[in-house]
Amino acid sequence: MNLPTVNVNLKPCDCQWPGERGVPHAATCRATPVHVPLPIPRSVTFQVALGECTCEAMIGSATHGAGRHADACPARPVKISCSISGSTWEESEVTDPEGHGADGRLVGFTMSSPMWQACRALWALVKALVLGWNGEAVRAVAVSGGLDLKKIDLMFQQMRTVYAALADMARAEEAHASAYSRAWGAMGEDSIPSGRRSAHWVLAHYVDRLIEQVGILNGGQ
């Protein structure tokens, strides 16, 4: 089964006809895509809080912000487990969210429930960053989900730095694999041993960390 891929090359196109549908990038274009395989996680967990803290005794106290909200406090975060559908990253969506309330009982959600919408907003941010959207598009996703723009900007800069390094790694690996193939073939070998593509491993690790970071954005205190 082929894994979906993401383009880790975020450099702008400098072709003569940038953006023309059906026109491939020139061989020398710095925006030529660099695709790295990346599996779609099929289960993620987000922390979701639906309101401001109503624990009057905590406001201004040393314990406020330590996560010790009263059971009925709207700011008490609820952990929501979600399935992820779709065969490509572009198609992926949150499905079947479920969580547990303060009393430990299972909580179900309808598509219109605020918690489901919060989970959809968090996954939309994950997708925007994984797919390498530009800063304005990433911030638009964050604003629509009511998320902290300062934290989002840090995540965007992190993504740019990680992807620049990944693009270099993937190009180097491709060049190494091509040279390896030529050398192996010159020896008359029919099969070529395969090794782990390090760019693939680093990208998967980055996405795991990204989901952890995004997963607590809406979790309150």
Secondary structure, 3 states (H helix, E strand, C coil): CCCCEEECCCCCCCCCCCCCCCCCCCCCCCCCCCEEECCCCCEEEEEECCCCCCCCCCCCCCCCCCCCCCCCCCCCCEEEEEEEECCCCCCCEEEEEEEECCCCCEECCCCCCHHHHHHHHHHHHHHHHHCCCCHHHHHHHHHHCCCCHHHHHHHHHHHHHHHHHHHHHHHHHHHHHHHHHHHHHHCCCCCCCCCCCHHHHHHHHHHHHHHHHHHCCCCCC
